[in-house]
């Protein structure tokens, strides 16, 4: 598989993952107790945590062909 194809698949996968991730974070956030501190911690962690599952996908997309 060529590098352009891998990057295209990674871009599509990233967009699909982020659409699901945003939906899940909002759904979970609606169920949390009403507290500014809980919201601050939850959305702060959720705002950083989205990148961790995408690291392997992006690494795969940028891998050189042997």
PDB file as gemmi writes it, atoms N, CA and C in Angstrom:
CRYST1    1.000    1.000    1.000  90.00  90.00  90.00 P 1                      
ATOM      1  N   UNK A   1       0.852  -1.161   0.000  1.00  0.00           N  
ATOM      2  CA  UNK A   1       0.000   0.000   0.000  1.00  0.00           C  
ATOM      3  C   UNK A   1       0.907   1.236   0.000  1.00  0.00           C  
ATOM      4  N   UNK A   2       0.607   2.153  -0.847  1.00  0.00           N  
ATOM      5  CA  UNK A   2       1.422   3.353  -0.973  1.00  0.00           C  
ATOM      6  C   UNK A   2       1.200   4.338   0.160  1.00  0.00           C  
ATOM      7  N   UNK A   3       2.122   5.272   0.300  1.00  0.00           N  
ATOM      8  CA  UNK A   3       1.993   6.247   1.398  1.00  0.00           C  
ATOM      9  C   UNK A   3       0.773   7.152   1.263  1.00  0.00           C  
ATOM     10  N   UNK A   4       0.398   7.497   0.045  1.00  0.00           N  
ATOM     11  CA  UNK A   4      -0.784   8.356  -0.124  1.00  0.00           C  
ATOM     12  C   UNK A   4      -2.056   7.631   0.299  1.00  0.00           C  
ATOM     13  N   UNK A   5      -2.146   6.349  -0.012  1.00  0.00           N  
ATOM     14  CA  UNK A   5      -3.315   5.562   0.375  1.00  0.00           C  
ATOM     15  C   UNK A   5      -3.383   5.409   1.883  1.00  0.00           C  
ATOM     16  N   UNK A   6      -2.228   5.132   2.515  1.00  0.00           N  
ATOM     17  CA  UNK A   6      -2.205   5.005   3.981  1.00  0.00           C  
ATOM     18  C   UNK A   6      -2.623   6.309   4.646  1.00  0.00           C  
ATOM     19  N   UNK A   7      -2.161   7.430   4.134  1.00  0.00           N  
ATOM     20  CA  UNK A   7      -2.527   8.727   4.714  1.00  0.00           C  
ATOM     21  C   UNK A   7      -4.009   9.019   4.519  1.00  0.00           C  
ATOM     22  N   UNK A   8      -4.555   8.650   3.374  1.00  0.00           N  
ATOM     23  CA  UNK A   8      -5.986   8.845   3.146  1.00  0.00           C  
ATOM     24  C   UNK A   8      -6.803   7.998   4.121  1.00  0.00           C  
ATOM     25  N   UNK A   9      -6.430   6.733   4.274  1.00  0.00           N  
ATOM     26  CA  UNK A   9      -7.146   5.869   5.216  1.00  0.00           C  
ATOM     27  C   UNK A   9      -7.006   6.380   6.654  1.00  0.00           C  
ATOM     28  N   UNK A  10      -5.836   6.870   7.003  1.00  0.00           N  
ATOM     29  CA  UNK A  10      -5.635   7.416   8.348  1.00  0.00           C  
ATOM     30  C   UNK A  10      -6.478   8.669   8.557  1.00  0.00           C  
ATOM     31  N   UNK A  11      -6.600   9.502   7.539  1.00  0.00           N  
ATOM     32  CA  UNK A  11      -7.428  10.709   7.661  1.00  0.00           C  
ATOM     33  C   UNK A  11      -8.893  10.347   7.841  1.00  0.00           C  
ATOM     34  N   UNK A  12      -9.368   9.377   7.080  1.00  0.00           N  
ATOM     35  CA  UNK A  12     -10.763   8.932   7.208  1.00  0.00           C  
ATOM     36  C   UNK A  12     -10.990   8.294   8.574  1.00  0.00           C  
ATOM     37  N   UNK A  13     -10.041   7.466   9.010  1.00  0.00           N  
ATOM     38  CA  UNK A  13     -10.148   6.839  10.333  1.00  0.00           C  
ATOM     39  C   UNK A  13     -10.126   7.853  11.457  1.00  0.00           C  
ATOM     40  N   UNK A  14      -9.290   8.870  11.312  1.00  0.00           N  
ATOM     41  CA  UNK A  14      -9.212   9.925  12.329  1.00  0.00           C  
ATOM     42  C   UNK A  14     -10.528  10.683  12.431  1.00  0.00           C  
ATOM     43  N   UNK A  15     -11.100  11.037  11.301  1.00  0.00           N  
ATOM     44  CA  UNK A  15     -12.368  11.771  11.323  1.00  0.00           C  
ATOM     45  C   UNK A  15     -13.493  10.919  11.919  1.00  0.00           C  
ATOM     46  N   UNK A  16     -13.532   9.637  11.570  1.00  0.00           N  
ATOM     47  CA  UNK A  16     -14.562   8.749  12.127  1.00  0.00           C  
ATOM     48  C   UNK A  16     -14.378   8.601  13.634  1.00  0.00           C  
ATOM     49  N   UNK A  17     -13.130   8.412  14.063  1.00  0.00           N  
ATOM     50  CA  UNK A  17     -12.874   8.276  15.495  1.00  0.00           C  
ATOM     51  C   UNK A  17     -13.264   9.544  16.247  1.00  0.00           C  
ATOM     52  N   UNK A  18     -12.886  10.705  15.717  1.00  0.00           N  
ATOM     53  CA  UNK A  18     -13.189  11.952  16.412  1.00  0.00           C  
ATOM     54  C   UNK A  18     -14.688  12.228  16.475  1.00  0.00           C  
ATOM     55  N   UNK A  19     -15.428  11.853  15.434  1.00  0.00           N  
ATOM     56  CA  UNK A  19     -16.881  12.030  15.474  1.00  0.00           C  
ATOM     57  C   UNK A  19     -17.477  11.189  16.602  1.00  0.00           C  
ATOM     58  N   UNK A  20     -17.039   9.934  16.716  1.00  0.00           N  
ATOM     59  CA  UNK A  20     -17.520   9.067  17.784  1.00  0.00           C  
ATOM     60  C   UNK A  20     -17.051   9.573  19.146  1.00  0.00           C  
ATOM     61  N   UNK A  21     -15.806  10.009  19.235  1.00  0.00           N  
ATOM     62  CA  UNK A  21     -15.234  10.461  20.502  1.00  0.00           C  
ATOM     63  C   UNK A  21     -15.967  11.690  21.039  1.00  0.00           C  
ATOM     64  N   UNK A  22     -16.233  12.642  20.174  1.00  0.00           N  
ATOM     65  CA  UNK A  22     -16.956  13.845  20.600  1.00  0.00           C  
ATOM     66  C   UNK A  22     -18.354  13.483  21.081  1.00  0.00           C  
ATOM     67  N   UNK A  23     -19.028  12.609  20.348  1.00  0.00           N  
ATOM     68  CA  UNK A  23     -20.360  12.171  20.764  1.00  0.00           C  
ATOM     69  C   UNK A  23     -20.299  11.496  22.135  1.00  0.00           C  
ATOM     70  N   UNK A  24     -19.315  10.624  22.339  1.00  0.00           N  
ATOM     71  CA  UNK A  24     -19.197   9.904  23.608  1.00  0.00           C  
ATOM     72  C   UNK A  24     -18.879  10.858  24.759  1.00  0.00           C  
ATOM     73  N   UNK A  25     -17.986  11.810  24.539  1.00  0.00           N  
ATOM     74  CA  UNK A  25     -17.628  12.758  25.604  1.00  0.00           C  
ATOM     75  C   UNK A  25     -18.826  13.613  25.992  1.00  0.00           C  
ATOM     76  N   UNK A  26     -19.584  14.072  25.017  1.00  0.00           N  
ATOM     77  CA  UNK A  26     -20.765  14.883  25.325  1.00  0.00           C  
ATOM     78  C   UNK A  26     -21.816  14.048  26.052  1.00  0.00           C  
ATOM     79  N   UNK A  27     -22.010  12.802  25.621  1.00  0.00           N  
ATOM     80  CA  UNK A  27     -22.995  11.931  26.270  1.00  0.00           C  
ATOM     81  C   UNK A  27     -22.595  11.647  27.722  1.00  0.00           C  
ATOM     82  N   UNK A  28     -21.324  11.386  27.951  1.00  0.00           N  
ATOM     83  CA  UNK A  28     -20.861  11.140  29.324  1.00  0.00           C  
ATOM     84  C   UNK A  28     -20.920  12.431  30.139  1.00  0.00           C  
ATOM     85  N   UNK A  29     -20.529  13.543  29.533  1.00  0.00           N  
ATOM     86  CA  UNK A  29     -20.545  14.826  30.238  1.00  0.00           C  
ATOM     87  C   UNK A  29     -21.933  15.235  30.690  1.00  0.00           C  
ATOM     88  N   UNK A  30     -22.951  14.859  29.934  1.00  0.00           N  
ATOM     89  CA  UNK A  30     -24.328  15.179  30.335  1.00  0.00           C  
ATOM     90  C   UNK A  30     -24.770  14.408  31.568  1.00  0.00           C  
ATOM     91  N   UNK A  31     -24.156  13.272  31.836  1.00  0.00           N  
ATOM     92  CA  UNK A  31     -24.549  12.439  32.956  1.00  0.00           C  
ATOM     93  C   UNK A  31     -23.769  12.751  34.239  1.00  0.00           C  
ATOM     94  N   UNK A  32     -22.792  13.628  34.154  1.00  0.00           N  
ATOM     95  CA  UNK A  32     -21.998  13.965  35.332  1.00  0.00           C  
ATOM     96  C   UNK A  32     -22.783  14.892  36.262  1.00  0.00           C  
ATOM     97  N   UNK A  33     -22.458  14.858  37.552  1.00  0.00           N  
ATOM     98  CA  UNK A  33     -23.115  15.781  38.490  1.00  0.00           C  
ATOM     99  C   UNK A  33     -22.794  17.235  38.129  1.00  0.00           C  
ATOM    100  N   UNK A  34     -23.696  18.113  38.493  1.00  0.00           N  
ATOM    101  CA  UNK A  34     -23.530  19.537  38.207  1.00  0.00           C  
ATOM    102  C   UNK A  34     -22.477  20.128  39.137  1.00  0.00           C  
ATOM    103  N   UNK A  35     -21.271  20.255  38.654  1.00  0.00           N  
ATOM    104  CA  UNK A  35     -20.188  20.864  39.414  1.00  0.00           C  
ATOM    105  C   UNK A  35     -19.170  21.425  38.427  1.00  0.00           C  
ATOM    106  N   UNK A  36     -18.793  22.650  38.662  1.00  0.00           N  
ATOM    107  CA  UNK A  36     -17.821  23.281  37.773  1.00  0.00           C  
ATOM    108  C   UNK A  36     -16.492  22.524  37.795  1.00  0.00           C  
ATOM    109  N   UNK A  37     -16.086  22.027  38.958  1.00  0.00           N  
ATOM    110  CA  UNK A  37     -14.803  21.343  39.082  1.00  0.00           C  
ATOM    111  C   UNK A  37     -14.812  19.990  38.384  1.00  0.00           C  
ATOM    112  N   UNK A  38     -15.908  19.279  38.482  1.00  0.00           N  
ATOM    113  CA  UNK A  38     -16.012  18.000  37.775  1.00  0.00           C  
ATOM    114  C   UNK A  38     -15.968  18.233  36.270  1.00  0.00           C  
ATOM    115  N   UNK A  39     -16.695  19.243  35.804  1.00  0.00           N  
ATOM    116  CA  UNK A  39     -16.658  19.578  34.375  1.00  0.00           C  
ATOM    117  C   UNK A  39     -15.257  19.975  33.931  1.00  0.00           C  
ATOM    118  N   UNK A  40     -14.589  20.782  34.728  1.00  0.00           N  
ATOM    119  CA  UNK A  40     -13.244  21.226  34.388  1.00  0.00           C  
ATOM    120  C   UNK A  40     -12.281  20.053  34.269  1.00  0.00           C  
ATOM    121  N   UNK A  41     -12.321  19.151  35.216  1.00  0.00           N  
ATOM    122  CA  UNK A  41     -11.426  17.993  35.192  1.00  0.00           C  
ATOM    123  C   UNK A  41     -11.799  17.049  34.048  1.00  0.00           C  
ATOM    124  N   UNK A  42     -13.085  16.748  33.915  1.00  0.00           N  
ATOM    125  CA  UNK A  42     -13.513  15.798  32.886  1.00  0.00           C  
ATOM    126  C   UNK A  42     -13.193  16.299  31.484  1.00  0.00           C  
ATOM    127  N   UNK A  43     -13.581  17.527  31.179  1.00  0.00           N  
ATOM    128  CA  UNK A  43     -13.344  18.035  29.829  1.00  0.00           C  
ATOM    129  C   UNK A  43     -11.863  18.334  29.587  1.00  0.00           C  
ATOM    130  N   UNK A  44     -11.128  18.647  30.633  1.00  0.00           N  
ATOM    131  CA  UNK A  44      -9.687  18.818  30.487  1.00  0.00           C  
ATOM    132  C   UNK A  44      -8.994  17.515  30.122  1.00  0.00           C  
ATOM    133  N   UNK A  45      -9.349  16.445  30.816  1.00  0.00           N  
ATOM    134  CA  UNK A  45      -8.774  15.130  30.515  1.00  0.00           C  
ATOM    135  C   UNK A  45      -9.254  14.640  29.152  1.00  0.00           C  
ATOM    136  N   UNK A  46     -10.532  14.807  28.859  1.00  0.00           N  
ATOM    137  CA  UNK A  46     -11.073  14.359  27.572  1.00  0.00           C  
ATOM    138  C   UNK A  46     -10.461  15.143  26.413  1.00  0.00           C  
ATOM    139  N   UNK A  47     -10.136  16.401  26.646  1.00  0.00           N  
ATOM    140  CA  UNK A  47      -9.540  17.213  25.596  1.00  0.00           C  
ATOM    141  C   UNK A  47      -8.119  16.802  25.264  1.00  0.00           C  
ATOM    142  N   UNK A  48      -7.440  16.169  26.198  1.00  0.00           N  
ATOM    143  CA  UNK A  48      -6.078  15.694  25.964  1.00  0.00           C  
ATOM    144  C   UNK A  48      -6.070  14.232  25.534  1.00  0.00           C  
ATOM    145  N   UNK A  49      -6.984  13.440  26.064  1.00  0.00           N  
ATOM    146  CA  UNK A  49      -6.958  11.990  25.874  1.00  0.00           C  
ATOM    147  C   UNK A  49      -7.289  11.529  24.458  1.00  0.00           C  
ATOM    148  N   UNK A  50      -7.873  12.374  23.632  1.00  0.00           N  
ATOM    149  CA  UNK A  50      -8.249  11.926  22.288  1.00  0.00           C  
ATOM    150  C   UNK A  50      -7.037  11.578  21.436  1.00  0.00           C  
ATOM    151  N   UNK A  51      -5.902  12.150  21.731  1.00  0.00           N  
ATOM    152  CA  UNK A  51      -4.727  11.898  20.906  1.00  0.00           C  
ATOM    153  C   UNK A  51      -4.069  10.552  21.153  1.00  0.00           C  
ATOM    154  N   UNK A  52      -4.218  10.009  22.333  1.00  0.00           N  
ATOM    155  CA  UNK A  52      -3.542   8.763  22.687  1.00  0.00           C  
ATOM    156  C   UNK A  52      -3.967   7.591  21.787  1.00  0.00           C  
ATOM    157  N   UNK A  53      -5.250   7.358  21.534  1.00  0.00           N  
ATOM    158  CA  UNK A  53      -5.616   6.242  20.659  1.00  0.00           C  
ATOM    159  C   UNK A  53      -5.230   6.468  19.191  1.00  0.00           C  
ATOM    160  N   UNK A  54      -4.997   7.711  18.805  1.00  0.00           N  
ATOM    161  CA  UNK A  54      -4.668   7.996  17.410  1.00  0.00           C  
ATOM    162  C   UNK A  54      -3.184   7.846  17.094  1.00  0.00           C  
ATOM    163  N   UNK A  55      -2.331   7.770  18.095  1.00  0.00           N  
ATOM    164  CA  UNK A  55      -0.891   7.669  17.861  1.00  0.00           C  
ATOM    165  C   UNK A  55      -0.531   6.463  17.000  1.00  0.00           C  
ATOM    166  N   UNK A  56      -1.035   5.246  17.289  1.00  0.00           N  
ATOM    167  CA  UNK A  56      -0.677   4.113  16.420  1.00  0.00           C  
ATOM    168  C   UNK A  56      -1.155   4.279  14.971  1.00  0.00           C  
ATOM    169  N   UNK A  57      -2.332   4.847  14.786  1.00  0.00           N  
ATOM    170  CA  UNK A  57      -2.854   5.050  13.435  1.00  0.00           C  
ATOM    171  C   UNK A  57      -1.988   6.031  12.660  1.00  0.00           C  
ATOM    172  N   UNK A  58      -1.617   7.129  13.286  1.00  0.00           N  
ATOM    173  CA  UNK A  58      -0.790   8.121  12.618  1.00  0.00           C  
ATOM    174  C   UNK A  58       0.633   7.611  12.383  1.00  0.00           C  
ATOM    175  N   UNK A  59       1.141   6.809  13.301  1.00  0.00           N  
ATOM    176  CA  UNK A  59       2.461   6.202  13.101  1.00  0.00           C  
ATOM    177  C   UNK A  59       2.436   5.246  11.915  1.00  0.00           C  
ATOM    178  N   UNK A  60       1.377   4.474  11.806  1.00  0.00           N  
ATOM    179  CA  UNK A  60       1.229   3.564  10.680  1.00  0.00           C  
ATOM    180  C   UNK A  60       1.158   4.341   9.361  1.00  0.00           C  
ATOM    181  N   UNK A  61       0.453   5.441   9.350  1.00  0.00           N  
ATOM    182  CA  UNK A  61       0.283   6.223   8.118  1.00  0.00           C  
ATOM    183  C   UNK A  61       1.609   6.829   7.659  1.00  0.00           C  
ATOM    184  N   UNK A  62       2.495   7.154   8.581  1.00  0.00           N  
ATOM    185  CA  UNK A  62       3.752   7.804   8.231  1.00  0.00           C  
ATOM    186  C   UNK A  62       4.927   6.845   8.113  1.00  0.00           C  
ATOM    187  N   UNK A  63       4.680   5.556   8.295  1.00  0.00           N  
ATOM    188  CA  UNK A  63       5.755   4.565   8.229  1.00  0.00           C  
ATOM    189  C   UNK A  63       6.314   4.488   6.806  1.00  0.00           C  
ATOM    190  N   UNK A  64       7.621   4.355   6.732  1.00  0.00           N  
ATOM    191  CA  UNK A  64       8.290   4.214   5.433  1.00  0.00           C  
ATOM    192  C   UNK A  64       8.157   2.789   4.926  1.00  0.00           C  
ATOM    193  N   UNK A  65       8.061   2.656   3.624  1.00  0.00           N  
ATOM    194  CA  UNK A  65       8.001   1.349   2.993  1.00  0.00           C  
ATOM    195  C   UNK A  65       9.399   0.775   2.922  1.00  0.00           C  
ATOM    196  N   UNK A  66       9.544  -0.501   3.257  1.00  0.00           N  
ATOM    197  CA  UNK A  66      10.873  -1.149   3.221  1.00  0.00           C  
ATOM    198  C   UNK A  66      11.163  -1.748   1.869  1.00  0.00           C  
TER     199      UNK A  66                                                      
END                                                                             
